Amino acid sequence: MMIYVNDSSNEPNPETTWRTNQLRVKWLGNDNETRVSRYYYRLREFGSTQKLVFNWTTSSDEEDWVVVDETPDGKQLNLTDKKKYQFDVFAENAYGLTGEDLSSDGITVDSTSK
């Protein structure tokens, strides 16, 4: 089960970022029976299930900021100014069972906020 997904920036307004080539995200999940062995995350345009920046990729990071500056296939992020993006994350336990994904509240790219 996912507890939280946080995509806030370290800008004065944490709901925006001026960066078009980098976002950050951290998350935490819990499994009462075993342990969380890995997390799956993806990035998409806010509110759209069709407009993916990249699809599911894995990480073992937990409660640490993950800086996302490229897609899983190695391409640099190229986010669009004035668009809002969100991360979806779900956990997998030691037996390979997964829970439902949880979405971040979204972050807007605003090049004028630099």
DSSP file with accessible surface (Angstrom, degrees, kcal/mol):
  #  RESIDUE AA STRUCTURE BP1 BP2  ACC     N-H-->O    O-->H-N    N-H-->O    O-->H-N    TCO  KAPPA ALPHA  PHI   PSI    X-CA   Y-CA   Z-CA
    1    1 A M              0   0  136      0, 0.0    29,-3.0     0, 0.0     2,-0.3   0.000 360.0 360.0 360.0 134.9    0.0    0.0    0.0
    2    2 A M  E     -A   29   0A  18     98,-0.4    27,-0.3    27,-0.3     3,-0.1  -0.661 360.0-174.4 -83.2 136.5    1.3    3.5   -0.9
    3    3 A I  E     -     0   0A  92     25,-3.2     2,-0.3     1,-0.4    26,-0.2   0.832  65.1 -15.4 -96.3 -46.0    1.4    6.0    1.9
    4    4 A Y  E     -A   28   0A  63     24,-1.6    24,-1.9    98,-0.1    -1,-0.4  -0.995  42.3-158.1-156.2 158.9    2.4    9.1   -0.1
    5    5 A V  E     -A   27   0A  17     -2,-0.3     2,-0.5    98,-0.2   100,-0.4  -0.969  20.0-169.9-136.0 122.0    3.9   10.4   -3.3
    6    6 A N  E     +A   26   0A  45     20,-3.1    20,-2.0    -2,-0.4    98,-0.1  -0.959  20.2 166.7-121.1 121.1    5.4   13.9   -3.2
    7    7 A D        +     0   0    1     -2,-0.5    17,-0.3    18,-0.2    -1,-0.1   0.101  29.9 143.0-116.6  21.3    6.5   15.8   -6.3
    8    8 A S        -     0   0   25     18,-0.1     7,-0.2     1,-0.1     2,-0.1  -0.285  42.6-134.7 -62.8 146.5    7.0   19.2   -4.7
    9    9 A S        -     0   0   11      5,-2.4    -1,-0.1     7,-0.2     8,-0.1  -0.393  16.6-119.9 -90.5 174.9    9.9   21.3   -6.0
   10   10 A N  S    S+     0   0  114     -2,-0.1     7,-0.1     3,-0.1    -1,-0.1   0.112  77.7 114.8-101.2  22.8   12.3   23.3   -3.8
   11   11 A E  S    S-     0   0   33      5,-0.4   103,-0.1     2,-0.2     5,-0.1  -0.382  88.9 -96.9 -81.8 166.5   11.2   26.5   -5.4
   12   12 A P  S    S+     0   0  133      0, 0.0    -1,-0.1     0, 0.0     3,-0.0   0.877 126.0  44.1 -54.1 -37.9    9.4   29.3   -3.4
   13   13 A N  S >  S-     0   0   83    100,-0.1     3,-2.1     1,-0.1    -2,-0.2  -0.909  81.1-161.5-104.4 104.3    6.1   27.9   -4.8
   14   14 A P  T 3  S+     0   0   53      0, 0.0    -5,-2.4     0, 0.0    -1,-0.1   0.599  84.1  66.6 -67.3  -7.8    6.6   24.1   -4.4
   15   15 A E  T 3  S+     0   0   65     -7,-0.2    93,-2.5    92,-0.1     2,-0.3   0.410 102.3  52.6 -90.3   1.5    3.8   23.4   -6.8
   16   16 A T  E <   -b  108   0B  20     -3,-2.1    -5,-0.4    91,-0.2     2,-0.3  -0.928  58.7-171.1-131.6 160.3    5.8   24.8   -9.7
   17   17 A T  E     -b  109   0B   5     91,-2.1    93,-3.2    -2,-0.3    96,-0.1  -0.986  21.2-149.7-144.4 147.2    9.2   24.4  -11.3
   18   18 A W  S    S+     0   0   63     -2,-0.3     2,-0.3    91,-0.2    96,-0.1   0.593  70.3 104.5 -88.3 -11.2   11.0   26.4  -13.9
   19   19 A R        -     0   0   77      1,-0.1    -2,-0.1     3,-0.1    91,-0.1  -0.520  43.1-179.3 -77.9 132.5   12.9   23.3  -15.1
   20   20 A T  S    S+     0   0   53     -2,-0.3    59,-3.5     1,-0.1    -1,-0.1   0.452  84.4  47.5-102.3  -4.0   11.8   21.6  -18.3
   21   21 A N  S    S+     0   0   56     57,-0.2    56,-0.5     1,-0.2     2,-0.3   0.252 110.8  40.9-121.4  11.6   14.5   18.9  -18.1
   22   22 A Q        +     0   0   53     54,-0.1     2,-0.3    -3,-0.0    47,-0.2  -0.950  47.4 171.0-163.1 137.2   14.2   17.7  -14.5
   23   23 A L  E     -H   68   0C   6     45,-2.3    45,-3.3    -2,-0.3     2,-0.3  -0.901  20.1-141.9-132.6 167.6   11.6   16.9  -11.8
   24   24 A R  E     +H   67   0C  59    -17,-0.3     2,-0.3    -2,-0.3    43,-0.2  -0.957  18.8 174.2-131.4 154.4   12.0   15.2   -8.4
   25   25 A V  E     -H   66   0C   0     41,-1.8    41,-3.2    -2,-0.3     2,-0.3  -0.990   9.1-172.6-154.3 147.1    9.8   12.8   -6.5
   26   26 A K  E     +A    6   0A  50    -20,-2.0   -20,-3.1    -2,-0.3     2,-0.3  -0.980  11.4 177.3-140.3 158.0    9.8   10.8   -3.4
   27   27 A W  E     -A    5   0A   1     -2,-0.3    36,-2.6    37,-0.3     2,-0.3  -0.942  16.5-153.1-151.3 167.6    7.4    8.1   -2.1
   28   28 A L  E     +A    4   0A  28    -24,-1.9   -25,-3.2    -2,-0.3   -24,-1.6  -0.967  13.0 178.6-150.9 133.8    6.7    5.7    0.7
   29   29 A G  E     -A    2   0A   5     -2,-0.3     2,-0.3   -27,-0.3   -27,-0.3  -0.817  11.5-150.4-125.8 170.6    4.8    2.4    0.7
   30   30 A N        -     0   0   66    -29,-3.0     2,-0.4    -2,-0.3     5,-0.1  -0.999  10.4-170.0-145.1 142.7    4.1   -0.2    3.4
   31   31 A D        -     0   0   36     -2,-0.3     5,-0.1     3,-0.2    -2,-0.0  -0.958   8.5-162.3-132.4 114.6    3.5   -3.9    3.5
   32   32 A N  S    S+     0   0  139     -2,-0.4    -1,-0.1     1,-0.2     3,-0.0   0.670  88.0  42.8 -71.8 -17.8    2.3   -5.2    6.8
   33   33 A E  S    S-     0   0  171      2,-0.0    -1,-0.2     0, 0.0     2,-0.1   0.819 130.7 -10.2 -99.3 -39.5    3.1   -8.9    6.0
   34   34 A T  S    S-     0   0   40      0, 0.0     2,-0.3     0, 0.0    -3,-0.2   0.011  89.5 -80.8-124.8-122.7    6.5   -8.7    4.3
   35   35 A R        -     0   0  155     -5,-0.1    59,-1.3    -2,-0.1     2,-0.5  -0.968  38.1 -96.9-146.4 160.9    8.4   -5.7    3.1
   36   36 A V  E     -C   93   0B  26     -2,-0.3    57,-0.3    57,-0.2     3,-0.1  -0.707  35.5-177.9 -79.0 125.6    8.4   -3.5    0.0
   37   37 A S  E     -     0   0B  37     55,-2.8     2,-0.3    -2,-0.5    56,-0.2   0.744  61.2 -11.2 -97.6 -28.7   11.0   -4.8   -2.3
   38   38 A R  E     -C   92   0B 103     54,-1.5    54,-2.6     2,-0.0    -1,-0.3  -0.984  57.3-131.1-163.2 165.2   10.7   -2.2   -5.1
   39   39 A Y  E     -CD  91  59B   2     20,-3.1    20,-2.2    -2,-0.3     2,-0.4  -0.912  10.4-149.5-121.4 149.1    8.6    0.6   -6.5
   40   40 A Y  E     +CD  90  58B  46     50,-2.8    50,-2.2    -2,-0.3     2,-0.3  -0.959  23.1 175.6-114.6 136.5    7.3    1.2  -10.0
   41   41 A Y  E     -CD  89  57B  29     16,-2.6    16,-2.0    -2,-0.4     2,-0.3  -0.977  11.6-177.6-141.7 154.6    6.7    4.8  -11.2
   42   42 A R  E     -C   88   0B  38     46,-1.8    46,-1.9    -2,-0.3     2,-0.4  -0.960  18.6-135.0-142.8 163.2    5.7    6.6  -14.3
   43   43 A L  E     +CD  87  54B   0     11,-1.5    10,-2.5    -2,-0.3    11,-1.9  -0.973  31.2 159.0-123.9 134.5    5.4   10.3  -15.3
   44   44 A R  E     -CD  86  52B  21     42,-2.3    42,-2.7    -2,-0.4     8,-0.2  -0.947  47.5 -80.7-146.8 165.1    2.4   11.6  -17.3
   45   45 A E  E >   -C   85   0B  44      6,-2.6     3,-1.9    -2,-0.3    40,-0.3  -0.479  68.1 -87.6 -65.1 141.9    0.6   14.8  -18.1
   46   46 A F  T 3  S+     0   0   93     38,-3.0    -1,-0.1     1,-0.3    38,-0.1  -0.237 107.7   3.4 -57.8 130.1   -1.7   15.7  -15.2
   47   47 A G  T 3  S+     0   0   63      1,-0.2     2,-0.5    -3,-0.1    -1,-0.3   0.408 106.3 107.2  79.0  -1.6   -5.2   14.1  -15.5
   48   48 A S    <   -     0   0   26     -3,-1.9    -1,-0.2     3,-0.2    -3,-0.1  -0.918  44.3-174.5-114.3 130.6   -4.4   12.1  -18.6
   49   49 A T  S    S+     0   0   87     -2,-0.5     3,-0.1     1,-0.1    -1,-0.1   0.561  89.4  51.6 -90.8  -9.0   -3.8    8.4  -18.8
   50   50 A Q  S    S+     0   0  160      1,-0.2     2,-1.4    -5,-0.1    -1,-0.1   0.739  91.7  72.5 -97.6 -28.4   -2.9    8.5  -22.4
   51   51 A K        +     0   0  116     -6,-0.2    -6,-2.6    -5,-0.0     2,-0.3  -0.597  66.4 174.0 -96.8  78.7   -0.2   11.3  -22.5
   52   52 A L  E     -D   44   0B  62     -2,-1.4    -8,-0.3    -8,-0.2     3,-0.2  -0.643  31.0-165.7 -85.4 136.7    2.8    9.5  -20.8
   53   53 A V  E    S-     0   0B  45    -10,-2.5     2,-0.3     1,-0.4    -9,-0.2   0.855  87.5 -15.1 -79.2 -45.1    6.2   11.1  -20.6
   54   54 A F  E    S-D   43   0B  13    -11,-1.9   -11,-1.5    -3,-0.1    -1,-0.4  -0.972  72.9-126.0-153.4 152.5    7.4    7.6  -19.7
   55   55 A N  E     -     0   0B  84     -2,-0.3   -14,-0.1     1,-0.2   -12,-0.1  -0.201  59.5 -35.7 -89.2-175.2    5.8    4.4  -18.7
   56   56 A W  E     +     0   0B  82    -14,-0.1     2,-0.3   -16,-0.1   -14,-0.2  -0.037  61.3 165.7 -51.5 132.5    6.5    2.2  -15.6
   57   57 A T  E     -D   41   0B  34    -16,-2.0   -16,-2.6    -3,-0.1     2,-0.3  -0.905  28.6-114.8-138.3 165.1   10.1    1.9  -14.5
   58   58 A T  E     +D   40   0B  66     -2,-0.3     2,-0.3   -18,-0.2   -18,-0.2  -0.702  28.0 170.3-111.3 158.8   11.5    0.6  -11.2
   59   59 A S  E     -D   39   0B  18    -20,-2.2   -20,-3.1    -2,-0.3    -2,-0.0  -0.972  27.8-154.9-156.0 149.0   13.4    1.9   -8.2
   60   60 A S        +     0   0   99     -2,-0.3   -20,-0.1   -22,-0.2    -1,-0.0   0.388  60.7 120.4-103.4  -0.1   14.3    0.6   -4.8
   61   61 A D        -     0   0   69    -22,-0.1     2,-0.3     2,-0.0    -2,-0.1  -0.337  41.0-173.9 -62.1 147.5   14.6    4.1   -3.4
   62   62 A E        -     0   0   80    -34,-0.1   -34,-0.2     3,-0.1     3,-0.1  -0.965  63.4  -8.6-150.1 125.9   12.3    4.9   -0.5
   63   63 A E  S    S+     0   0  103    -36,-2.6     2,-0.4    -2,-0.3   -35,-0.1   0.699 105.7 108.8  60.0  21.3   11.7    8.2    1.3
   64   64 A D  S    S-     0   0   99    -37,-0.2   -37,-0.3   -39,-0.1     2,-0.2  -0.960  80.0-101.3-120.8 147.3   14.6    9.8   -0.6
   65   65 A W        -     0   0   87     -2,-0.4     2,-0.6   -39,-0.1   -39,-0.2  -0.482  32.2-155.6 -67.1 128.7   14.2   12.4   -3.4
   66   66 A V  E     -H   25   0C  15    -41,-3.2   -41,-1.8    -2,-0.2     2,-0.6  -0.949   7.9-145.7-105.1 118.1   14.6   10.7   -6.8
   67   67 A V  E     -H   24   0C  79     -2,-0.6     2,-0.7   -43,-0.2   -43,-0.2  -0.789  11.7-161.5 -87.0 121.4   15.8   13.2   -9.4
   68   68 A V  E     +H   23   0C   5    -45,-3.3   -45,-2.3    -2,-0.6     3,-0.1  -0.914  32.2 144.7-108.0 108.1   14.2   12.4  -12.8
   69   69 A D        +     0   0   75     -2,-0.7     8,-1.8   -47,-0.2     2,-0.3   0.335  64.6  32.9-124.8   2.6   16.1   14.0  -15.6
   70   70 A E  B    S-I   76   0D 104      6,-0.3     6,-0.2     8,-0.0    -1,-0.2  -0.985  79.8-105.8-152.0 161.6   15.8   11.3  -18.3
   71   71 A T    >   -     0   0   17      4,-3.2     3,-2.5    -2,-0.3   -17,-0.1  -0.374  45.8 -98.3 -79.2 164.9   13.4    8.6  -19.5
   72   72 A P  T 3  S+     0   0   75      0, 0.0    -1,-0.1     0, 0.0   -18,-0.0   0.787 125.2  57.0 -57.6 -24.0   14.1    5.0  -18.8
   73   73 A D  T 3  S-     0   0  111      2,-0.1    -2,-0.0     1,-0.0     0, 0.0   0.299 124.7-101.3 -92.7  12.3   15.5    4.6  -22.3
   74   74 A G  S <  S+     0   0   42     -3,-2.5     2,-0.3     1,-0.3    -1,-0.0   0.494  74.3 139.3  90.7   4.5   18.1    7.4  -21.7
   75   75 A K        -     0   0  138      1,-0.1    -4,-3.2     3,-0.0    -1,-0.3  -0.649  57.7-110.3 -84.4 139.1   16.4   10.4  -23.4
   76   76 A Q  B     -I   70   0D 130     -2,-0.3    -6,-0.3    -6,-0.2   -54,-0.1  -0.376  38.8-101.8 -65.1 140.8   16.6   13.7  -21.6
   77   77 A L        -     0   0    4     -8,-1.8     2,-0.2   -56,-0.5    -1,-0.1  -0.382  35.1-172.8 -61.0 142.1   13.3   15.0  -20.2
   78   78 A N        -     0   0  138     -3,-0.1   -57,-0.2    -2,-0.1     2,-0.1  -0.680  12.1-177.6-138.3  77.9   11.7   17.6  -22.4
   79   79 A L        -     0   0    7    -59,-3.5     2,-0.4    -2,-0.2     6,-0.0  -0.458  26.3-114.0 -83.0 154.0    8.7   18.9  -20.5
   80   80 A T    >   -     0   0   71     -2,-0.1     3,-1.6     1,-0.1    29,-0.3  -0.734  28.7-112.9 -94.0 131.0    6.4   21.6  -21.9
   81   81 A D  T 3  S+     0   0   54     -2,-0.4    29,-0.2     1,-0.2     3,-0.1  -0.292 100.2  18.2 -58.6 140.3    6.1   25.0  -20.3
   82   82 A K  T 3  S+     0   0  122     27,-2.8     2,-0.3     1,-0.3    -1,-0.2   0.465  98.8 118.3  74.7   5.2    2.8   25.7  -18.6
   83   83 A K    <   -     0   0   73     -3,-1.6    26,-2.6    26,-0.1     2,-0.4  -0.750  58.7-134.3 -98.8 153.0    1.8   22.0  -18.5
   84   84 A K  E     - E   0 108B  78     -2,-0.3   -38,-3.0    24,-0.2     2,-0.3  -0.859  22.1-169.4-106.4 139.7    1.2   20.1  -15.3
   85   85 A Y  E     -CE  45 107B   5     22,-2.9    22,-2.5    -2,-0.4     2,-0.3  -0.881   3.5-166.3-126.3 156.8    2.7   16.7  -14.7
   86   86 A Q  E     -C   44   0B  12    -42,-2.7   -42,-2.3    -2,-0.3     2,-0.4  -0.989  14.5-133.6-144.0 152.9    2.1   14.0  -12.1
   87   87 A F  E     -C   43   0B   1     -2,-0.3    17,-2.7   -44,-0.2     2,-0.4  -0.831  11.3-157.3-101.9 143.0    3.8   10.8  -11.0
   88   88 A D  E     -CF  42 103B   0    -46,-1.9   -46,-1.8    -2,-0.4     2,-0.4  -0.970  17.7-179.0-114.3 136.9    2.0    7.5  -10.3
   89   89 A V  E     +CF  41 102B   0     13,-2.3    13,-2.7    -2,-0.4     2,-0.3  -0.996  10.1 177.0-138.3 140.0    3.8    5.0   -8.0
   90   90 A F  E     -C   40   0B  32    -50,-2.2   -50,-2.8    -2,-0.4     2,-0.3  -0.976  21.6-129.0-138.6 157.3    2.9    1.5   -6.7
   91   91 A A  E     -C   39   0B   6     -2,-0.3     8,-1.6     9,-0.3     2,-0.4  -0.743   8.2-155.5-105.0 152.3    4.8   -0.9   -4.5
   92   92 A E  E     -CG  38  98B  23    -54,-2.6   -55,-2.8    -2,-0.3   -54,-1.5  -0.989  17.3-142.6-123.4 134.6    5.7   -4.5   -4.9
   93   93 A N  E >   -C   36   0B   7      4,-2.7     3,-2.2    -2,-0.4   -57,-0.2  -0.262  36.4 -87.0 -90.7-178.3    6.4   -6.8   -1.9
   94   94 A A  T 3  S+     0   0   50    -59,-1.3   -58,-0.1     1,-0.3    -1,-0.1   0.713 127.6  52.6 -62.7 -20.7    8.9   -9.5   -1.4
   95   95 A Y  T 3  S-     0   0  182    -60,-0.2    -1,-0.3     2,-0.1     3,-0.1   0.348 120.6-105.0 -95.4   3.3    6.4  -12.1   -2.9
   96   96 A G  S <  S+     0   0   41     -3,-2.2     2,-0.3     1,-0.3    -2,-0.1   0.566  73.6 141.7  85.8   8.5    5.9  -10.1   -6.1
   97   97 A L        -     0   0  113      1,-0.0    -4,-2.7    -5,-0.0     2,-0.3  -0.657  34.4-156.3 -84.6 140.8    2.4   -8.8   -5.0
   98   98 A T  B     -G   92   0B  80     -2,-0.3    -6,-0.2    -6,-0.2     2,-0.2  -0.829   4.3-148.3-118.1 155.1    1.5   -5.3   -6.0
   99   99 A G        -     0   0   35     -8,-1.6     2,-0.1    -2,-0.3    -1,-0.0  -0.454  41.0 -68.5-105.3-175.9   -0.9   -2.8   -4.6
  100  100 A E        -     0   0  173     -2,-0.2   -98,-0.4     1,-0.1    -9,-0.3  -0.397  54.9-108.2 -72.7 151.9   -2.8    0.0   -6.3
  101  101 A D        -     0   0   72    -11,-0.1     2,-0.4    -2,-0.1   -11,-0.2  -0.436  25.1-149.9 -79.7 156.0   -0.9    3.0   -7.6
  102  102 A L  E     -F   89   0B  64    -13,-2.7   -13,-2.3    -2,-0.1     2,-0.3  -0.979  11.3-141.2-124.5 138.6   -1.1    6.4   -5.9
  103  103 A S  E     -F   88   0B  46     -2,-0.4   -15,-0.2   -15,-0.2   -98,-0.2  -0.754  12.4-122.6-102.9 148.0   -0.7    9.7   -7.8
  104  104 A S        -     0   0    5    -17,-2.7   -98,-0.1    -2,-0.3     3,-0.1  -0.310  31.3-110.2 -73.1 168.5    1.1   12.8   -6.8
  105  105 A D        -     0   0   88   -100,-0.4    -1,-0.1     1,-0.2   -19,-0.1   0.534  64.2-110.6 -82.0  -4.0   -0.9   16.1   -6.7
  106  106 A G        -     0   0    0    -19,-0.1     2,-0.4   -22,-0.0   -20,-0.2   0.111  21.0-125.6  96.5 153.8    1.1   17.3   -9.7
  107  107 A I  E     - E   0  85B   3    -22,-2.5   -22,-2.9    -3,-0.1     2,-0.4  -0.998  17.2-138.8-138.5 137.6    3.6   20.0  -10.5
  108  108 A T  E     -bE  16  84B  40    -93,-2.5   -91,-2.1    -2,-0.4     2,-0.5  -0.837  11.8-133.9-101.9 133.2    3.4   22.7  -13.1
  109  109 A V  E     +b   17   0B   0    -26,-2.6   -27,-2.8    -2,-0.4     2,-0.3  -0.750  31.5 169.8 -83.2 123.3    6.3   23.7  -15.3
  110  110 A D    >   -     0   0   37    -93,-3.2     3,-2.1    -2,-0.5     4,-0.1  -0.851  20.3-167.4-139.0  99.3    6.5   27.6  -15.4
  111  111 A S  G >  S+     0   0   57     -2,-0.3     3,-0.9     1,-0.3   -93,-0.1   0.711  86.6  64.0 -63.8 -18.0    9.6   29.0  -17.0
  112  112 A T  G 3  S+     0   0  107      1,-0.2    -1,-0.3     0, 0.0   -94,-0.1   0.584  85.3  74.8 -81.9  -6.2    8.9   32.4  -15.6
  113  113 A S  G <         0   0   37     -3,-2.1    -1,-0.2   -96,-0.1   -95,-0.2   0.410 360.0 360.0 -86.9   5.5    9.2   31.2  -12.0
  114  114 A K    <         0   0  173     -3,-0.9    -3,-0.0   -96,-0.1   -97,-0.0  -0.386 360.0 360.0 -69.9 360.0   13.1   31.1  -12.3
